[in-house]
Amino acid sequence: MEILKTGAARLGIPLNEKQLKSFGEYYAALYEWNKTMNLIAAVECQNILRKHFLDSLTVVRGMTANVSSAVNDETTLLDLGSGAGLPGLPLAIAFPSLKVTLLEATRKKTRFLEHVVDRLGMANVDVVNGRAEEVAHDLGKREKYDYVTARGVAQLATLAEVMLPFCKMGGAAIAMKGGGIDEEVGRAMKAINDAGGRLEKVMPVDLDEIARTTVLVILRKERPTPANHPRRTGVPFKHPILA
């Protein structure tokens, strides 16, 4: 766990022993369930700590320059296409006051997420089974979140259409990407604008413990998302709005 503790500290996140224990239990559940489910590709301990847990925590760089003052009991985050709980669960462990919703379309994956949340006693986490294109039209969740995250589930034009409807006015969608995305960002500008957002920043995050660059694409919500966004189930993924 020293890798995780040191890397998190570089991101401005001091992890105490209770939090490190929670990460250990999360790792154990992930390792065990991954034997029968395709949750993650890398199952070695150090790879999980580096490529999944620490990589997830890099999202804080897109949230604020002063994490401790910006995350409080009123801060809400929705993790879209959460899968194995990444980045939502590591963020929820690191910030127990952050209210996190994990949105996942595959029922067996939501069962895993529910298992981890129950095992760790995480009162700050809610698990929702559903498609983003449908849940985004639920008035109880539409334009309700300070932050919406997604980790490599689709191209940026698609993510803009399905993430921004969940963001509060002034909130942000943070898409986690790899490098070399200039063309992808350019092609997503129309989708970003149509969904009521603007491109605020493309932020590379380098961390020695991860040994690769994570790129955070931050979209700021400036206007209400039109009622017809996102389009019906599957359409944003099959036919993204491209510039």
LINCORHU-V182777 format. One record per residue. N is the residue number from 1. RES is the residue in one small letter. PHI is phi in whole degrees, -180 to 180 (* if undefined). NEAR is the number of other C-alpha atoms within 8 Angstrom. D_CENTER is the distance of its C-alpha to the mean C-alpha in Angstrom with 2 decimals. Layout:
n->N res->RES phi->PHI near->NEAR d_center->D_CENTER
n->N res->RES phi->PHI near->NEAR d_center->D_CENTER
This chain:
n->1 res->m phi->* near->7 d_center->22.07
n->2 res->e phi->-63 near->5 d_center->23.64
n->3 res->i phi->-59 near->10 d_center->21.34
n->4 res->l phi->-66 near->11 d_center->18.28
n->5 res->k phi->-62 near->11 d_center->20.28
n->6 res->t phi->-67 near->8 d_center->21.58
n->7 res->g phi->-63 near->12 d_center->18.43
n->8 res->a phi->-63 near->13 d_center->16.63
n->9 res->a phi->-62 near->10 d_center->19.83
n->10 res->r phi->-64 near->8 d_center->19.73
n->11 res->l phi->-87 near->10 d_center->16.44
n->12 res->g phi->84 near->7 d_center->18.32
n->13 res->i phi->-120 near->9 d_center->16.99
n->14 res->p phi->-79 near->7 d_center->20.05
n->15 res->l phi->-101 near->10 d_center->19.47
n->16 res->n phi->-88 near->6 d_center->22.42
n->17 res->e phi->-64 near->6 d_center->24.07
n->18 res->k phi->-63 near->6 d_center->22.65
n->19 res->q phi->-67 near->10 d_center->19.03
n->20 res->l phi->-64 near->11 d_center->20.10
n->21 res->k phi->-64 near->8 d_center->21.79
n->22 res->s phi->-63 near->10 d_center->18.71
n->23 res->f phi->-62 near->10 d_center->16.87
n->24 res->g phi->-64 near->9 d_center->20.10
n->25 res->e phi->-70 near->9 d_center->20.19
n->26 res->y phi->-63 near->10 d_center->16.64
n->27 res->y phi->-59 near->10 d_center->17.78
n->28 res->a phi->-62 near->8 d_center->21.01
n->29 res->a phi->-67 near->9 d_center->19.55
n->30 res->l phi->-64 near->10 d_center->17.25
n->31 res->y phi->-63 near->9 d_center->20.35
n->32 res->e phi->-70 near->8 d_center->22.60
n->33 res->w phi->-69 near->10 d_center->20.70
n->34 res->n phi->-69 near->11 d_center->19.92
n->35 res->k phi->-68 near->7 d_center->23.73
n->36 res->t phi->-119 near->6 d_center->23.93
n->37 res->m phi->-130 near->6 d_center->20.52
n->38 res->n phi->-88 near->7 d_center->18.62
n->39 res->l phi->-90 near->10 d_center->15.34
n->40 res->i phi->-142 near->7 d_center->15.14
n->41 res->a phi->-86 near->5 d_center->17.75
n->42 res->a phi->-93 near->6 d_center->18.47
n->43 res->v phi->-113 near->9 d_center->20.00
n->44 res->e phi->-66 near->6 d_center->22.01
n->45 res->c phi->-54 near->7 d_center->21.26
n->46 res->q phi->-63 near->7 d_center->20.92
n->47 res->n phi->-66 near->10 d_center->18.70
n->48 res->i phi->-64 near->12 d_center->16.25
n->49 res->l phi->-64 near->12 d_center->16.45
n->50 res->r phi->-80 near->13 d_center->16.19
n->51 res->k phi->-80 near->9 d_center->14.14
n->52 res->h phi->-117 near->11 d_center->11.48
n->53 res->f phi->-71 near->13 d_center->11.67
n->54 res->l phi->-65 near->13 d_center->12.69
n->55 res->d phi->-58 near->12 d_center->10.59
n->56 res->s phi->-62 near->12 d_center->7.41
n->57 res->l phi->-70 near->12 d_center->9.53
n->58 res->t phi->-63 near->11 d_center->10.30
n->59 res->v phi->-56 near->12 d_center->7.59
n->60 res->v phi->-60 near->9 d_center->10.45
n->61 res->r phi->-65 near->9 d_center->12.68
n->62 res->g phi->-88 near->11 d_center->11.13
n->63 res->m phi->-83 near->8 d_center->11.32
n->64 res->t phi->-172 near->8 d_center->14.95
n->65 res->a phi->-82 near->6 d_center->17.79
n->66 res->n phi->-127 near->6 d_center->18.81
n->67 res->v phi->-58 near->11 d_center->16.06
n->68 res->s phi->-61 near->6 d_center->18.67
n->69 res->s phi->-88 near->6 d_center->20.07
n->70 res->a phi->-98 near->8 d_center->17.04
n->71 res->v phi->-101 near->11 d_center->15.24
n->72 res->n phi->-139 near->9 d_center->17.71
n->73 res->d phi->-65 near->7 d_center->18.54
n->74 res->e phi->-101 near->8 d_center->17.86
n->75 res->t phi->-80 near->12 d_center->14.33
n->76 res->t phi->-120 near->12 d_center->11.89
n->77 res->l phi->-141 near->14 d_center->8.15
n->78 res->l phi->-112 near->14 d_center->7.00
n->79 res->d phi->-103 near->16 d_center->4.16
n->80 res->l phi->-88 near->12 d_center->6.17
n->81 res->g phi->63 near->12 d_center->8.02
n->82 res->s phi->-62 near->14 d_center->6.81
n->83 res->g phi->62 near->10 d_center->10.02
n->84 res->a phi->-85 near->10 d_center->10.98
n->85 res->g phi->97 near->11 d_center->8.36
n->86 res->l phi->-112 near->13 d_center->6.16
n->87 res->p phi->-95 near->17 d_center->4.42
n->88 res->g phi->-59 near->16 d_center->5.26
n->89 res->l phi->-66 near->9 d_center->8.89
n->90 res->p phi->-58 near->13 d_center->9.67
n->91 res->l phi->-66 near->11 d_center->8.64
n->92 res->a phi->-68 near->14 d_center->10.73
n->93 res->i phi->-69 near->10 d_center->13.44
n->94 res->a phi->-69 near->9 d_center->13.66
n->95 res->f phi->-129 near->8 d_center->13.90
n->96 res->p phi->-61 near->8 d_center->15.86
n->97 res->s phi->-85 near->11 d_center->16.51
n->98 res->l phi->-75 near->15 d_center->12.97
n->99 res->k phi->-89 near->13 d_center->12.83
n->100 res->v phi->-114 near->14 d_center->9.71
n->101 res->t phi->-113 near->13 d_center->9.78
n->102 res->l phi->-100 near->15 d_center->8.55
n->103 res->l phi->-105 near->15 d_center->9.69
n->104 res->e phi->-141 near->16 d_center->11.33
n->105 res->a phi->-82 near->10 d_center->14.49
n->106 res->t phi->-88 near->9 d_center->16.29
n->107 res->r phi->-61 near->8 d_center->18.34
n->108 res->k phi->-65 near->6 d_center->19.00
n->109 res->k phi->-74 near->11 d_center->15.38
n->110 res->t phi->-67 near->14 d_center->15.08
n->111 res->r phi->-64 near->8 d_center->18.27
n->112 res->f phi->-62 near->10 d_center->16.82
n->113 res->l phi->-61 near->11 d_center->13.98
n->114 res->e phi->-63 near->9 d_center->16.82
n->115 res->h phi->-61 near->8 d_center->18.95
n->116 res->v phi->-66 near->10 d_center->16.73
n->117 res->v phi->-60 near->11 d_center->16.19
n->118 res->d phi->-69 near->8 d_center->19.95
n->119 res->r phi->-61 near->6 d_center->20.95
n->120 res->l phi->-92 near->9 d_center->19.26
n->121 res->g phi->61 near->6 d_center->20.38
n->122 res->m phi->-90 near->7 d_center->17.11
n->123 res->a phi->-71 near->6 d_center->18.37
n->124 res->n phi->-92 near->10 d_center->15.32
n->125 res->v phi->-123 near->11 d_center->13.14
n->126 res->d phi->-120 near->8 d_center->13.82
n->127 res->v phi->-110 near->11 d_center->13.32
n->128 res->v phi->-123 near->9 d_center->14.04
n->129 res->n phi->-97 near->10 d_center->15.52
n->130 res->g phi->172 near->10 d_center->15.78
n->131 res->r phi->-85 near->10 d_center->15.27
n->132 res->a phi->-58 near->11 d_center->13.15
n->133 res->e phi->-63 near->12 d_center->16.41
n->134 res->e phi->-92 near->10 d_center->18.28
n->135 res->v phi->-64 near->10 d_center->16.15
n->136 res->a phi->-64 near->13 d_center->15.65
n->137 res->h phi->-94 near->9 d_center->19.43
n->138 res->d phi->-77 near->8 d_center->19.54
n->139 res->l phi->-63 near->6 d_center->20.88
n->140 res->g phi->-75 near->5 d_center->19.47
n->141 res->k phi->-125 near->11 d_center->15.88
n->142 res->r phi->-74 near->13 d_center->16.65
n->143 res->e phi->55 near->10 d_center->16.25
n->144 res->k phi->-116 near->10 d_center->15.47
n->145 res->y phi->-115 near->15 d_center->12.23
n->146 res->d phi->-70 near->12 d_center->12.23
n->147 res->y phi->-135 near->13 d_center->8.63
n->148 res->v phi->-128 near->16 d_center->6.40
n->149 res->t phi->-116 near->15 d_center->3.08
n->150 res->a phi->-154 near->14 d_center->4.03
n->151 res->r phi->-119 near->11 d_center->5.64
n->152 res->g phi->62 near->8 d_center->9.31
n->153 res->v phi->-93 near->7 d_center->10.09
n->154 res->a phi->-170 near->7 d_center->12.67
n->155 res->q phi->-72 near->8 d_center->14.56
n->156 res->l phi->-61 near->10 d_center->13.70
n->157 res->a phi->-60 near->17 d_center->16.41
n->158 res->t phi->-67 near->14 d_center->15.00
n->159 res->l phi->-62 near->13 d_center->11.46
n->160 res->a phi->-59 near->14 d_center->13.37
n->161 res->e phi->-67 near->15 d_center->15.41
n->162 res->v phi->-96 near->14 d_center->12.95
n->163 res->m phi->-88 near->12 d_center->10.29
n->164 res->l phi->-61 near->18 d_center->12.99
n->165 res->p phi->-60 near->14 d_center->15.02
n->166 res->f phi->-82 near->14 d_center->12.67
n->167 res->c phi->-77 near->18 d_center->12.85
n->168 res->k phi->-65 near->11 d_center->15.84
n->169 res->m phi->-62 near->9 d_center->18.47
n->170 res->g phi->88 near->9 d_center->17.70
n->171 res->g phi->-78 near->11 d_center->13.98
n->172 res->a phi->-138 near->14 d_center->11.44
n->173 res->a phi->-98 near->15 d_center->8.93
n->174 res->i phi->-120 near->14 d_center->7.16
n->175 res->a phi->-99 near->13 d_center->7.25
n->176 res->m phi->-93 near->13 d_center->7.53
n->177 res->k phi->-134 near->11 d_center->11.09
n->178 res->g phi->-90 near->8 d_center->14.31
n->179 res->g phi->-81 near->7 d_center->17.51
n->180 res->g phi->65 near->5 d_center->20.09
n->181 res->i phi->-114 near->8 d_center->18.21
n->182 res->d phi->-56 near->6 d_center->20.82
n->183 res->e phi->-65 near->7 d_center->22.24
n->184 res->e phi->-62 near->10 d_center->19.00
n->185 res->v phi->-64 near->10 d_center->18.21
n->186 res->g phi->-60 near->8 d_center->21.82
n->187 res->r phi->-73 near->10 d_center->21.81
n->188 res->a phi->-93 near->15 d_center->18.85
n->189 res->m phi->-60 near->13 d_center->20.68
n->190 res->k phi->-66 near->11 d_center->22.45
n->191 res->a phi->-62 near->15 d_center->19.45
n->192 res->i phi->-62 near->15 d_center->17.75
n->193 res->n phi->-64 near->9 d_center->21.08
n->194 res->d phi->-61 near->10 d_center->21.81
n->195 res->a phi->-88 near->15 d_center->18.69
n->196 res->g phi->91 near->13 d_center->19.74
n->197 res->g phi->-118 near->13 d_center->17.70
n->198 res->r phi->-140 near->11 d_center->18.66
n->199 res->l phi->-75 near->11 d_center->17.39
n->200 res->e phi->-90 near->8 d_center->17.27
n->201 res->k phi->-165 near->8 d_center->16.59
n->202 res->v phi->-112 near->9 d_center->15.80
n->203 res->m phi->-118 near->9 d_center->15.23
n->204 res->p phi->-72 near->8 d_center->15.98
n->205 res->v phi->-122 near->10 d_center->15.16
n->206 res->d phi->-105 near->9 d_center->17.84
n->207 res->l phi->-139 near->10 d_center->18.11
n->208 res->d phi->-55 near->7 d_center->21.23
n->209 res->e phi->-67 near->7 d_center->19.85
n->210 res->i phi->-91 near->11 d_center->17.38
n->211 res->a phi->64 near->7 d_center->20.16
n->212 res->r phi->-159 near->7 d_center->18.19
n->213 res->t phi->-97 near->11 d_center->16.57
n->214 res->t phi->-99 near->13 d_center->12.90
n->215 res->v phi->-110 near->12 d_center->12.86
n->216 res->l phi->-98 near->15 d_center->10.55
n->217 res->v phi->-101 near->13 d_center->11.68
n->218 res->i phi->-106 near->14 d_center->11.82
n->219 res->l phi->-111 near->15 d_center->13.27
n->220 res->r phi->-95 near->12 d_center->15.22
n->221 res->k phi->-84 near->16 d_center->16.39
n->222 res->e phi->-112 near->9 d_center->20.18
n->223 res->r phi->-137 near->8 d_center->21.80
n->224 res->p phi->-59 near->9 d_center->21.45
n->225 res->t phi->-74 near->10 d_center->20.03
n->226 res->p phi->-54 near->8 d_center->23.08
n->227 res->a phi->-60 near->5 d_center->23.70
n->228 res->n phi->-87 near->5 d_center->23.73
n->229 res->h phi->-112 near->10 d_center->20.10
n->230 res->p phi->-75 near->12 d_center->18.32
n->231 res->r phi->-70 near->8 d_center->21.24
n->232 res->r phi->-60 near->8 d_center->22.20
n->233 res->t phi->-49 near->8 d_center->20.35
n->234 res->g phi->92 near->7 d_center->20.02
n->235 res->v phi->-65 near->9 d_center->21.47
n->236 res->p phi->-60 near->14 d_center->18.49
n->237 res->f phi->-84 near->8 d_center->17.81
n->238 res->k phi->-84 near->6 d_center->21.53
n->239 res->h phi->-134 near->6 d_center->22.72
n->240 res->p phi->-62 near->10 d_center->20.25
n->241 res->i phi->-83 near->10 d_center->21.81
n->242 res->l phi->-112 near->9 d_center->22.86
n->243 res->a phi->-77 near->8 d_center->24.85
